[in-house]
Amino acid sequence: MSLPITARQLNALRALHRANPDLGELASAVALAFDASKIDNPELARLILEKTCRRIVSGQPGSREIMVQHLQHFGSLECLSSQQVTEFSTRIRKLG
């Protein structure tokens, strides 16, 4: 089961795609790969990812590394596989 998404979050994801297509694609891939059944509050996970993406788009220093840390934590909760964490982390670090 992937992360649930509200209409507001869908609009935010579309805006992210417009602002930074690579990051928008990555955010979509993470949401689809995420196993929400492994945690009690998948909405909080969605919020964490959404806010961190916004920080990356705004150029906040350290935001990419924070996203990698979030992904690693989600991996430790088995919401993402170690292979997915590695792939997504690599993609985040390559964002221009």
VOBA-1610 file (N, C-alpha, C; in pm, whole numbers, padded with zeros to 5 digits, always signed):
BEGIN
Met+00084-00118+00000Met+00000+00000+00000Met+00089+00124+00000Ser+00076+00207-00102Ser+00157+00329-00110Ser+00100+00435-00016Leu+00170+00547-00008Leu+00125+00654+00080Leu-00008+00711+00034Pro-00100+00734+00127Pro-00226+00797+00090Pro-00201+00943+00051Ile-00287+00995-00033Ile-00269+01134-00078Ile-00405+01204-00080Thr-00406+01323-00024Thr-00528+01404-00024Thr-00528+01493-00148Ala-00639+01557-00174Ala-00648+01649-00288Ala-00547+01762-00273Arg-00532+01814-00152Arg-00436+01922-00128Arg-00295+01874-00156Gln-00264+01754-00113Gln-00131+01699-00136Gln-00107+01672-00284Leu-00211+01631-00355Leu-00198+01610-00499Leu-00166+01742-00568Asn-00233+01848-00526Asn-00203+01980-00582Asn-00061+02023-00549Ala-00016+01995-00428Ala+00121+02028-00389Ala+00221+01949-00473Leu+00189+01824-00500Leu+00277+01740-00582Leu+00283+01793-00725Arg+00170+01835-00778Arg+00168+01893-00913Arg+00252+02021-00918Ala+00239+02104-00814Ala+00319+02227-00807Ala+00467+02193-00799Leu+00500+02090-00726Leu+00639+02046-00715Leu+00691+02001-00851His+00609+01929-00925His+00647+01885-01060His+00676+02005-01150Arg+00595+02109-01136Arg+00616+02229-01218Arg+00743+02303-01176Ala+00766+02313-01046Ala+00882+02387-00995Ala+01013+02314-01018Asn+01010+02182-01001Asn+01131+02102-01015Asn+01090+01963-01061Pro+01082+01943-01193Pro+01032+01815-01245Pro+01107+01692-01192Asp+01238+01702-01178Asp+01314+01587-01128Asp+01276+01552-00984Leu+01264+01655-00901Leu+01225+01632-00762Leu+01080+01585-00754Gly+00995+01640-00838Gly+00856+01596-00841Gly+00844+01449-00878Glu+00922+01408-00976Glu+00923+01267-01017Glu+00975+01179-00904Leu+01078+01225-00838Leu+01134+01150-00726Leu+01033+01138-00612Ala+00965+01247-00580Ala+00864+01245-00474Ala+00752+01147-00507Ser+00712+01145-00633Ser+00608+01050-00675Ser+00657+00906-00662Ala+00780+00883-00702Ala+00837+00748-00694Ala+00846+00700-00549Val+00887+00790-00460Val+00896+00753-00318Val+00757+00720-00264Ala+00660+00804-00296Ala+00523+00782-00247Ala+00467+00648-00296Leu+00495+00615-00421Leu+00445+00488-00475Leu+00516+00368-00416Ala+00644+00382-00387Ala+00723+00271-00333Ala+00700+00250-00183Phe+00654+00353-00116Phe+00641+00354+00029Phe+00535+00253+00075Asp+00571+00168+00169Asp+00476+00071+00225Asp+00414+00130+00351Ala+00300+00195+00333Ala+00234+00265+00443Ala+00179+00171+00549Ser+00168+00043+00517Ser+00114-00052+00614Ser+00211-00080+00728Lys+00334-00036+00714Lys+00436-00063+00816Lys+00435+00038+00931Ile+00360+00147+00916Ile+00359+00250+01020Ile+00217+00286+01058Asp+00204+00344+01177Asp+00072+00380+01229Asp+00017+00509+01168Asn+00106+00598+01126Asn+00061+00729+01080Asn+00125+00764+00945Pro+00076+00705+00837Pro+00136+00734+00706Pro+00116+00880+00663Glu+00014+00945+00717Glu-00009+01085+00683Glu+00108+01172+00731Leu+00163+01137+00846Leu+00279+01211+00897Leu+00400+01189+00806Ala+00417+01068+00759Ala+00528+01041+00666Ala+00511+01125+00539Arg+00391+01132+00488Arg+00363+01212+00368Arg+00396+01359+00396Leu+00357+01408+00512Leu+00383+01547+00548Leu+00533+01574+00559Ile+00606+01482+00619Ile+00751+01496+00631Ile+00815+01505+00493Leu+00776+01417+00405Leu+00832+01417+00269Leu+00795+01545+00194Glu+00671+01587+00208Glu+00624+01707+00139Glu+00701+01831+00187Lys+00713+01847+00317Lys+00782+01965+00372Lys+00930+01964+00334Thr+00991+01847+00336Thr+01133+01840+00302Thr+01154+01870+00154Cys+01063+01826+00069Cys+01071+01860-00074Cys+01062+02011-00093Arg+00972+02074-00021Arg+00960+02220-00031Arg+01090+02289+00010Arg+01154+02236+00112Arg+01281+02295+00156Arg+01390+02276+00051Ile+01388+02162-00016Ile+01485+02139-00124Ile+01462+02239-00237Val+01335+02257-00277Val+01302+02350-00385Val+01344+02492-00349Ser+01325+02530-00223Ser+01361+02667-00182Ser+01510+02685-00162Gly+01586+02575-00174Gly+01731+02585-00162Gly+01782+02591-00020Gln+01703+02546+00074Gln+01745+02550+00214Gln+01868+02460+00232Pro+01975+02517+00288Pro+02097+02438+00309Pro+02070+02314+00394Gly+02127+02203+00352Gly+02115+02079+00426Gly+01987+02001+00402Ser+01896+02056+00323Ser+01766+01990+00305Ser+01777+01857+00231Arg+01870+01848+00140Arg+01887+01721+00068Arg+01936+01612+00162Glu+02031+01647+00246Glu+02082+01547+00340Glu+01975+01508+00442Ile+01893+01603+00480Ile+01781+01573+00571Ile+01685+01474+00504Met+01659+01495+00375Met+01572+01401+00303Met+01633+01262+00302Val+01762+01253+00279Val+01829+01123+00280Val+01813+01059+00418Gln+01828+01137+00523Gln+01811+01083+00658Gln+01668+01033+00681His+01571+01108+00631His+01431+01062+00643His+01412+00930+00569Leu+01467+00922+00449Leu+01454+00798+00372Leu+01519+00681+00445Gln+01635+00706+00504Gln+01703+00600+00580Gln+01618+00556+00699His+01555+00652+00764His+01468+00618+00877His+01348+00535+00829Phe+01288+00578+00718Phe+01176+00501+00664Phe+01221+00361+00622Gly+01345+00351+00577Gly+01400+00219+00546Gly+01414+00133+00670Ser+01457+00195+00780Ser+01471+00119+00905Ser+01336+00072+00958Leu+01230+00142+00920Leu+01094+00101+00958Leu+01036+00001+00858Glu+01113-00030+00756Glu+01075-00122+00649Glu+00963-00069+00560Cys+00951+00063+00557Cys+00856+00126+00465Cys+00914+00133+00325Leu+01046+00136+00318Leu+01120+00131+00192Leu+01227+00024+00206Ser+01259-00042+00096Ser+01366-00141+00100Ser+01501-00070+00101Ser+01604-00141+00139Ser+01737-00080+00139Ser+01778-00040-00003Gln+01737-00117-00101Gln+01766-00083-00240Gln+01696+00047-00280Gln+01571+00062-00238Gln+01498+00185-00268Gln+01561+00305-00199Val+01600+00288-00074Val+01664+00397+00000Val+01791+00440-00073Thr+01871+00344-00115Thr+01995+00376-00187Thr+01965+00448-00318Glu+01871+00396-00394Glu+01836+00457-00523Glu+01784+00599-00504Phe+01690+00617-00413Phe+01631+00750-00393Phe+01735+00847-00336Ser+01820+00800-00247Ser+01923+00886-00189Ser+02021+00933-00296Thr+02058+00844-00385Thr+02147+00880-00495Thr+02082+00984-00584Arg+01955+00965-00613Arg+01883+01061-00698Arg+01873+01198-00631Ile+01851+01200-00502Ile+01842+01328-00429Ile+01975+01401-00436Arg+02082+01329-00415Arg+02214+01393-00416Arg+02252+01445-00554Lys+02194+01388-00659Lys+02224+01431-00796Lys+02138+01548-00843Leu+02035+01583-00767Leu+01948+01693-00808Leu+02028+01821-00824Gly+01999+01893-00930Gly+02074+02015-00958Gly+02020+02139-00899
//
